[in-house]
Amino acid sequence: MRQLRGLRLLRQLSLAALFCASLAAASGAAAQSTEIVYSVSGSPSLQAWAKTSTRLDHKLTATSFSFETQIPAVNPATGKGDKPTGEAILQIPMGDPALLWWQQALAAGYVPQILVEFASPQQKPGQRAPFALRLSGVTVSSVKVSKARGDGGLGIAEVTLRAAELHVFSATQDATGATKPSQDFSYNFVTRGLTR
């Protein structure tokens, strides 16, 4: 009887371990199936970015992207405070796009629009990405280039961007793979205006 219980327990633990391993594999596959792509637009002088792309849609790839919104404290007596700020960090492999960002930072440091998409590799051209951000009125505040010894790559460039306006939108995907718009909002850091 004890031996039978022990076998049941062992089987249940094995199934639980297999389930956990399957979840880990599925989440790893999902993480691998998302690409970070971006495009720069708003001025004819910025078309050099698209020319450096190796993709059919002329978008560029990033290895990492983050956006942080700082909401300063408001004085309860006056109801006033500093304006919120938004800062993005775009991490890209070293190459021609990194040099273009570097030049932009050293020259004027201004880019009219940047669209960053968290896209599926199976996404069709013109199809909405599951998640995307459009940054408008962007100042390129810094470019940091780094390379670790022995990493085998060319290194990375970390581009810090400050946006005057942010537009965030998402999409849902059905069983056929088609996407449709879901949630979206815009925020203007200059006027403190939120639009849904």
Buried (B, 14 or more C-beta within 10 A) or exposed (E): EEEEEEEEEEEEEEEEEEEEEEEEEEEEEEEEEBBBBBBBBBEEEBEBBBEBBEEEBBBBBBEEBEBEEEEEEEEEEEEEEEEEEBBBBBBBBBBEBBBBBBEBBEEEBEBEBBBBBBBBEEBEEEBBBBBBBBBBBBBBEBBEBEEEEEEEEEEBBBBBBBBBBBBBBBBEBEEEEEBEEEEBEBBBBEEEEEEE
